[in-house]
Amino acid sequence: MGTKKEKSTLHKIIFGETRTRQVSGSSKRIVSDKFLSKQVYTKVDKNGEFTIKSKDGKSSYSVRQLRPSR
């Protein structure tokens, strides 16, 4: 028999052969809220850890960048 051909990433996406990871509710809120995501983008290059607050000031989110393992 011949060798098994590796499936391309595009093939896997089209046919639904991908694995997903659970995303936290906080992450979804930050990404979908323009005010919160703007805060993240302005602070992410300056600090490894920081806190952002919602427009109404009722919610705050701590953001921490993951460091790659060596």
N, C-alpha and C positions, 0 to 999 in steps of 0.2 A: 504494500500500500504506500501511497505518497505521504509526504509530511503534511501535518495539519497547518493550514494557513491562519495566521493571526488576524483577528477581526480589527478593522480600523475603529478609531474613536467615533467617527461619524456613523458607521454602521451600528455600533452599540447604542448611540443616542437615538437613531431613527427607529430601531427595533425595541427600544425600552430596556436594554440590557445594561442598565447603569445602577449603581448604588447611590443612595442619597444619605446624608447625615441630618439628624434632627437639628433644626435651628431654633434657638431660644425665642420666646415671645418678645423679649427686650430687643433682640437684634432686628426682628421684623419691624418693630415700632420705630427704631432709629433709622432704618433704611427707607421706610415709607414716609417718614416725617421730614420735610425739607429743612425745617428749622434745626432739628437734631442732627441730621446728616451733615449740614453745613458746619456745625460746631466740631464734629468729628474730623472732617477734612481740614479744618484750619488748625487743629491741635495735634493731629496724628504725627506729623513730621517733627514736632518740637518736643513732645513728651512721650514716654513709654506708658505712663499711667496718668489718667486724668478723669475728671467728672464733668458730665454735661447735664444741663437742666432743661426741662420742657419750658415752653413759652409761658405757661401759666405758673410755673415755679412749683407745682405740686409734685412732680416726679423728677428724680435725679438718677442718672445711670453712671456707674463706674466702668471705665473702659481701660483695658489692659492689653497691650500688644503681646502676642506670644513670641517667645524667643526660640529660634530653631535649635534643636539639640545637635551636639557635635559628634 
